[in-house]
């Protein structure tokens, strides 16, 4: 029987290949078992290491992180976290400031408004205190105005002043009655139609260069100082006190041949004066 070497060769090759395939599969299975065992051991180690974390210090964790990932990356993350925290804090502060500023502004505005109101009130009170209505202040004059004498004679300020001067100049050295008599004679002339109708015009009357009263002629009326006694006597005459008996003239003692004694009628003598009427 002849041997077919070609067929035998094919069988041997197939056997060898099969053997190699089987050997490789067995090696892989062994390796997988070894790997599983190693993985189990690793997991045990990881589990055991995880058990160590709670008891480890922060510094130890930081060192392990540095060893595995590097210090720079950890610090960058830490700084970024810090930056975020700072940003949040700054945002909160700005929000608080913005919230407080309107409140402060309103408070300041109210304070300024109250200050201005108080100042305006103080100014108004000061003006009200300094302003006194004109009608509440009585007008004070040194001389009376439009005095009405007993008998219906009106005296202006000018009339009153001139009457004081002529009484002082003519009877300053006389008693009260002598002073009142001078005022009585002047009033009698104002009432008489033969003389001017105001006190001032009667005192300064003159005709043909002759003045009616000697103090006007010699200027004494401009030099006298009116005494309190004269003021009181003039006021008494204005009030109606009259001793004149209607006399229109008076003079110092004179001769029997004078115009007074030849043309007028003597009424009486008081002090240094002789009193006459027409």
URMO-V422007 format. One record per backbone hydrogen bond with DSSP energy under -0.5 kcal/mol. NH is the residue of the N-H (numbers start at 1). CO is the residue of the C=O. If there is no record, write none. Layout:
# URMO-V422007
NH/CO ; NH/CO
This chain:
# URMO-V422007
5/3 ; 8/4 ; 9/5 ; 10/6 ; 11/7 ; 12/8 ; 13/9 ; 14/10 ; 15/11 ; 16/12 ; 17/13 ; 18/14 ; 19/15 ; 20/16 ; 21/17 ; 22/18 ; 23/19 ; 24/20 ; 25/21 ; 26/22 ; 27/23 ; 28/24 ; 29/25 ; 30/26 ; 31/27 ; 32/28 ; 33/29 ; 34/30 ; 35/31 ; 36/32 ; 37/33 ; 38/34 ; 39/35 ; 40/36 ; 41/37 ; 42/38 ; 43/39 ; 44/40 ; 45/41 ; 46/42 ; 47/43 ; 48/44 ; 49/45 ; 50/46 ; 51/47 ; 52/48 ; 52/49 ; 53/49 ; 53/50 ; 54/50 ; 56/52 ; 56/53 ; 61/57 ; 62/58 ; 63/59 ; 64/60 ; 65/61 ; 66/62 ; 67/63 ; 68/64 ; 69/65 ; 70/65 ; 70/66 ; 74/70 ; 75/71 ; 76/72 ; 77/73 ; 78/74 ; 79/75 ; 80/76 ; 81/77 ; 82/78 ; 83/79 ; 84/80 ; 85/81 ; 86/82 ; 87/83 ; 88/84 ; 89/85 ; 90/86 ; 91/87 ; 92/88 ; 93/89 ; 94/90 ; 95/91 ; 96/92 ; 97/93 ; 98/94 ; 99/95 ; 100/96 ; 101/97 ; 102/98 ; 103/99 ; 104/100 ; 105/101 ; 106/102 ; 107/103 ; 108/104 ; 109/105 ; 110/106 ; 111/107 ; 112/108 ; 113/109 ; 114/110 ; 115/111 ; 116/112 ; 117/113 ; 118/114 ; 119/115 ; 120/116 ; 121/117 ; 122/118 ; 123/119 ; 124/120 ; 125/121 ; 126/122 ; 127/123 ; 128/124 ; 129/125 ; 130/126 ; 131/127 ; 132/130 ; 136/133 ; 137/134 ; 138/136 ; 141/139 ; 147/155 ; 149/147 ; 149/153 ; 150/238 ; 152/149 ; 155/147 ; 156/154 ; 160/156 ; 161/157 ; 162/158 ; 163/159 ; 164/160 ; 165/161 ; 166/162 ; 167/163 ; 168/164 ; 169/165 ; 170/166 ; 171/167 ; 172/168 ; 174/171 ; 179/175 ; 180/176 ; 181/177 ; 182/178 ; 183/179 ; 184/180 ; 185/181 ; 186/182 ; 187/183 ; 188/184 ; 189/185 ; 190/186 ; 191/187 ; 192/188 ; 195/192 ; 202/198 ; 203/199 ; 204/200 ; 205/202 ; 207/210 ; 210/207 ; 211/209 ; 212/205 ; 216/213 ; 217/213 ; 218/214 ; 219/215 ; 220/215 ; 221/215 ; 222/219 ; 223/220 ; 224/220 ; 226/224 ; 231/227 ; 232/228 ; 233/229 ; 234/230 ; 235/231 ; 236/232 ; 237/233 ; 238/234 ; 239/235 ; 240/237 ; 241/236 ; 242/240 ; 247/244 ; 248/276 ; 249/276 ; 251/274 ; 253/272 ; 258/255 ; 262/258 ; 263/259 ; 264/259 ; 264/260 ; 265/277 ; 266/264 ; 267/275 ; 268/275 ; 270/273 ; 273/270 ; 274/251 ; 275/268 ; 276/249 ; 277/265
